[in-house]
Amino acid sequence: MVLKDHGPGSLAGLCVVLVASALVVAGCSAGASPSPAAPASQAAASGAAGTSATAKLTEFKIELGAASAPAGPVTFALTNSGTVLHEFVVFKTDLAPDKLPLAADGATVDEAGAGASLTLVDEVEDIEAGASASLAVDLAAGHYVVICNVPAHYTSGMRAEFTTS
């Protein structure tokens, strides 16, 4: 059987479209080698847009997926896996995580009057139980402490170290 009509509605036209589509798909994947998918629990990923890092907030701890990242843009993917409200505060400091200066109430870290030993970088307040949020910051090389500064949460252990280089 000879097909003479090569228009878009003909069988020959359909074959041409299918062959062309297959070549385009093959060309897009040419030279690419299959690679396993990144695990869902991957803690930090670095790329041209910066680094992504995970932080899980529970009663009463902060679990960072990675304790360090390259200096520069870092986006923390925050998940409140606890049952109460939490927040995520980033400080640049040389102090140990459990040695941050407390406010007069004795239950929170002094964010405003911390002085030279502690610099507030940024924060996300009011992360409801079960909710997620993100915080994008530009971190110079150095030592950081991340905390939950809801009253009594920091003093109950909600803190972790993070470094950039």
C-alpha positions as CSV (number, residue, x, y, z in Angstrom):
1,M,0.0,0.0,0.0
2,V,1.4,3.4,-0.9
3,L,0.4,6.4,1.1
4,K,0.3,9.5,-1.0
5,D,-1.3,12.1,1.3
6,H,1.3,13.4,3.8
7,G,-0.9,16.1,5.4
8,P,-1.4,16.4,9.1
9,G,-4.6,14.3,9.1
10,S,-3.2,11.4,7.2
11,L,-1.6,8.2,8.6
12,A,1.7,9.2,7.0
13,G,1.5,12.6,8.6
14,L,0.8,11.0,11.9
15,C,3.9,8.8,11.5
16,V,6.0,11.8,10.7
17,V,4.8,13.6,13.8
18,L,5.5,10.5,16.0
19,V,9.0,10.0,14.6
20,A,9.8,13.7,15.0
21,S,8.5,13.7,18.6
22,A,10.6,10.6,19.4
23,L,13.7,12.2,18.0
24,V,13.1,15.4,20.1
25,V,12.6,13.3,23.2
26,A,15.7,11.3,22.5
27,G,17.7,14.4,21.7
28,C,16.7,16.0,25.0
29,S,18.0,13.0,27.0
30,A,21.1,12.3,24.8
31,G,24.2,12.1,26.9
32,A,22.3,12.1,30.1
33,S,23.0,9.1,32.4
34,P,20.4,7.8,34.6
35,S,20.9,8.7,38.2
36,P,19.1,7.6,41.3
37,A,16.6,10.1,42.8
38,A,17.7,12.0,45.8
39,P,16.3,10.6,49.0
40,A,13.3,12.3,50.5
41,S,15.3,12.8,53.7
42,Q,18.1,14.7,52.0
43,A,19.1,17.3,54.5
44,A,20.8,20.0,52.5
45,A,21.2,20.6,48.8
46,S,23.5,23.2,47.3
47,G,23.0,24.9,44.0
48,A,23.4,28.1,42.0
49,A,20.5,29.7,44.0
50,G,22.1,28.8,47.4
51,T,21.6,26.0,49.8
52,S,18.4,24.4,51.1
53,A,18.4,23.0,54.6
54,T,15.7,21.3,56.6
55,A,14.7,22.0,60.2
56,K,12.2,19.9,62.2
57,L,10.7,21.6,65.2
58,T,9.3,19.5,68.0
59,E,8.9,19.6,71.8
60,F,11.6,20.6,72.7
61,K,14.3,20.3,70.1
62,I,15.3,21.5,66.7
63,E,16.6,18.8,64.3
64,L,18.6,20.3,61.5
65,G,19.1,18.1,58.4
66,A,22.6,19.4,58.1
67,A,24.7,21.3,60.7
68,S,26.6,23.3,58.0
69,A,26.4,24.8,54.6
70,P,28.5,27.0,52.3
71,A,28.4,30.7,53.1
72,G,25.8,32.6,51.1
73,P,22.1,32.2,50.5
74,V,20.5,29.5,52.7
75,T,16.8,28.6,52.7
76,F,15.6,26.7,55.7
77,A,12.6,24.5,55.1
78,L,10.8,24.5,58.5
79,T,8.4,21.9,59.7
80,N,6.6,22.1,63.0
81,S,6.2,18.4,63.8
82,G,5.2,19.2,67.4
83,T,1.9,19.8,69.0
84,V,2.3,23.5,70.0
85,L,3.3,26.7,68.4
86,H,7.0,27.2,67.6
87,E,9.2,29.8,65.9
88,F,12.6,29.7,64.3
89,V,15.2,32.4,65.0
90,V,18.7,32.6,63.5
91,F,21.5,34.3,65.5
92,K,25.1,34.9,64.4
93,T,27.3,34.4,67.5
94,D,30.4,32.8,68.9
95,L,28.5,31.7,72.0
96,A,27.6,28.1,72.7
97,P,24.0,27.2,71.9
98,D,23.1,27.0,75.6
99,K,24.9,30.2,76.6
100,L,22.8,32.9,74.8
101,P,21.8,35.9,77.0
102,L,18.4,35.6,78.5
103,A,15.9,38.5,78.7
104,A,14.7,39.8,82.0
105,D,11.9,37.2,82.0
106,G,14.5,34.4,82.2
107,A,12.4,32.4,79.7
108,T,13.5,33.8,76.4
109,V,16.7,34.9,74.6
110,D,17.2,38.7,74.6
111,E,16.8,39.3,70.8
112,A,16.8,43.1,71.0
113,G,19.6,43.9,73.5
114,A,21.9,41.0,72.8
115,G,24.9,43.1,72.2
116,A,28.1,42.3,70.3
117,S,28.1,38.7,71.2
118,L,24.8,37.9,69.5
119,T,23.3,39.3,66.3
120,L,19.8,38.5,65.2
121,V,19.8,37.5,61.5
122,D,16.1,36.8,60.9
123,E,13.2,34.7,62.2
124,V,9.8,33.2,61.4
125,E,7.3,33.6,64.2
126,D,4.1,31.7,64.9
127,I,4.6,28.4,63.1
128,E,1.5,26.4,64.1
129,A,1.6,22.7,65.0
130,G,1.7,20.7,61.8
131,A,2.5,23.7,59.6
132,S,5.5,24.4,57.4
133,A,7.3,27.6,56.5
134,S,10.6,28.7,55.0
135,L,13.2,31.3,55.9
136,A,15.7,32.5,53.3
137,V,18.8,34.2,54.7
138,D,22.2,35.2,53.4
139,L,24.8,33.9,55.8
140,A,28.4,35.1,55.9
141,A,31.0,32.5,56.9
142,G,30.7,31.9,60.6
143,H,28.9,30.3,63.6
144,Y,25.2,30.5,64.1
145,V,22.7,29.3,66.6
146,V,19.1,28.6,65.7
147,I,16.4,28.6,68.4
148,C,12.8,28.6,69.2
149,N,12.2,31.7,71.3
150,V,8.7,31.0,72.5
151,P,8.8,31.4,76.3
152,A,10.6,28.5,78.0
153,H,11.3,26.7,74.7
154,Y,14.9,27.8,74.4
155,T,15.6,27.0,78.0
156,S,13.9,23.6,77.5
157,G,16.5,22.7,74.8
158,M,15.1,24.1,71.5
159,R,18.4,25.2,70.0
160,A,21.0,23.9,67.5
161,E,24.3,25.0,66.0
162,F,24.8,25.8,62.3
163,T,28.0,26.9,60.6
164,T,28.9,28.3,57.2
165,S,32.2,28.4,55.5
